[in-house]
Amino acid sequence: MIIEPNFRFKLELQEELKVAQILINRVKEAAFCIEENAEFVYVNNATCSLFGYSREEMLSMTLQKVDINWEQHKWKQQWDLLKQKGSINFKGCYRNKAGLAFPVEMAFVMEELEGRLVCCGYASKHYNELPEFTVDSPNIQPNIPNHLEQRIVEYQKTDDRLKTSLSLLSSALESTANGILAINFEGEILYHNQKFLDMWNIPPSVKISRNCSKAKTFFESQVKNIEDFRSCIWELPAESDSESYNLLELKDGRIFAHYSEPYKVDDSIIGRVWSIWDITESKRTEKALKLNEARFRTLAENTEAGIFLVNEDRVCYANRAAEMLTGYSIKELVHNNFEFEQIVQVNQCRQVRKQDGITTCKYQEMQILTKQGLSRWLACTVEQLDGVLDFVGKQVTMITAIDITDYKRAELELRQALEQAKKLSELRQRFVSMLCHQFRTPLNVVSFSSDLLRRNFHKWSEEKNYSYLDLIKDAVEQISQLLDEILLFGKAEAEKLKCEPRQLDLKQFCRDIIAQMYLAGGKQKVINFHNECDCSIGNVDPKLLQHILTNLISNAVKYSVGSTPVTVELICQEDNVTFKIKDEGIGIPAVDQEQIFEPFYRGSNIDSIPGTGLGLSIVKTLADLHECEISLSSEVGVGTTFILKVPLNKD
């Protein structure tokens, strides 16, 4: 059979289209086509995966369905801009079928298909950026919602605090006399100071990384025993929970002491930090001591390491470096029956080296108190010299010490920085979770109601239209209340609020607050007021006190069961006044009571009761500002009583 050329061309074209369809559906980047009305006319598999819709659902939708900041006039501006330039790039905020918002980087390209213009779009998801339009046009402005602006502010504050902590930590680590090396849980090298580079004379061409073969080759070329280097240092697992102390001899004759320990946060290992110092002189001194005492004294007096010889708990020799470390003169140390242990406050035995089952050397970290009352940390090697030196045949302990106070200070600051970073991370997660949870419902109500009104305003009766407007109003008021609460918390945390006490009629003040709460709650909850005050006039700050009492009463009403009443008691004493707010509600579990005043923390038994977790944190902050004492007693299923004791200033 003879195949005509035109028929063969059609077959090749069909095969090419099949290949093109396979390729476009295999790429990871979302690709789609839309027309001038923003309606999808083609989507690949990655687009369906990105937005969570099926292909049939996507082809029945417009871009408006997934674009959070959609505005018709801006889309027309983008379409006109595409006609002029042919392509544009910008960042936007989109949402998937589940309602979750995420930042996306978009690229639009204008193409002509069979006489009509279509827009080819390419989208990639960005996890580490907040949405912010960057379209190259003065007519297209960013449109970031208020709740995202608030998130940006909180992220910037967190970032500033972290930068300050890391700057202090970096300065401390760079000022220490030890080489410092930090690795993470996976064994990747995260940090090294300049001292570490100087000690090893590492050239700029070598990248410090365990995954770099060039770095491994460099280090192995410097040491005498490659296997010791690999097993004790390079291949030591970062997740190991044991401490290590090893001596490493270099080919140039230097000896480095390597000490490492795991760093833990809440009993979980997060990495390992190495401290490295040159003990070449110390080891040479030890070797000289084993030859004879005379040579020992000559060398010991010229080393920077403090050396003590201890016989029967008493110092029988100390060099000048030891004199500088302790603040005591050599005469005081050696000739006055001075006991070394009397200056030791803390003694931490880090590592014991054994040879043939016999202990040969201990590495210890000692905190001593100098004669001047200063606290110093010493890194010490402790070795028993039996018969090496002539002390009437008695066993002598040699302690070789160097000052590591700077390192210990850096160690403490590193631990504090890690703990602070963890707390800030947890606070950020709580805040983001609260925003998503608390703002989503009212925003959905506003969006749904406004959309129904837009489509049916002229069809529905006036009464039905007003019912949806009331829903929108209530949702907006709920959002406004949440924002007010967040702003008040921010002011309190930033210490922008001041306590300004003045004379106040406490009885009438309480009655006014209770009346407002009663009316605001639609008269659905009974609030009883008991007064046990002989003198109703007190010198207090009404603004702070109103915020505190309003929040406590509001919580009592919110978490009460059925029609059970809420009780407010006012008890006056000579120098203070006490407020007791009681409810017969769900109560606070014992495990939650210690953390109930922390920001964004909520009880574990609240179920679906709405709230931000900021109320009691604000109460605690304002109470501290007013120098009040606040406490609580609660039992699950019985109720909760908050007790606020306010001092009455007579000034």
Secondary structure as UniProt FT lines:
FT   HELIX           5..26
FT   STRAND          30..34
FT   TURN            36..37
FT   STRAND          39..43
FT   HELIX           45..51
FT   HELIX           55..59
FT   HELIX           63..65
FT   TURN            68..69
FT   HELIX           72..85
FT   STRAND          87..95
FT   TURN            97..98
FT   STRAND          101..113
FT   TURN            114..115
FT   STRAND          116..125
FT   TURN            138..139
FT   HELIX           146..175
FT   STRAND          179..184
FT   TURN            185..186
FT   STRAND          189..192
FT   HELIX           194..200
FT   TURN            204..205
FT   TURN            210..211
FT   HELIX           213..222
FT   HELIX           226..229
FT   HELIX           230..234
FT   TURN            238..239
FT   STRAND          244..250
FT   TURN            251..252
FT   STRAND          255..265
FT   TURN            266..267
FT   STRAND          268..278
FT   HELIX           280..291
FT   HELIX           293..300
FT   TURN            301..302
FT   STRAND          306..311
FT   TURN            312..313
FT   STRAND          314..318
FT   HELIX           320..326
FT   HELIX           330..334
FT   HELIX           340..343
FT   STRAND          344..355
FT   TURN            356..357
FT   STRAND          358..369
FT   TURN            371..372
FT   STRAND          375..385
FT   TURN            392..393
FT   STRAND          396..403
FT   HELIX           405..456
FT   TURN            457..459
FT   HELIX           462..493
FT   TURN            494..495
FT   STRAND          502..505
FT   HELIX           506..520
FT   TURN            521..523
FT   STRAND          527..532
FT   STRAND          537..540
FT   HELIX           542..558
FT   TURN            562..563
FT   STRAND          566..572
FT   STRAND          576..583
FT   HELIX           590..593
FT   TURN            594..597
FT   TURN            599..600
FT   TURN            604..605
FT   TURN            607..608
FT   HELIX           615..625
FT   TURN            626..627
FT   STRAND          629..635
FT   TURN            636..638
FT   STRAND          639..647
//
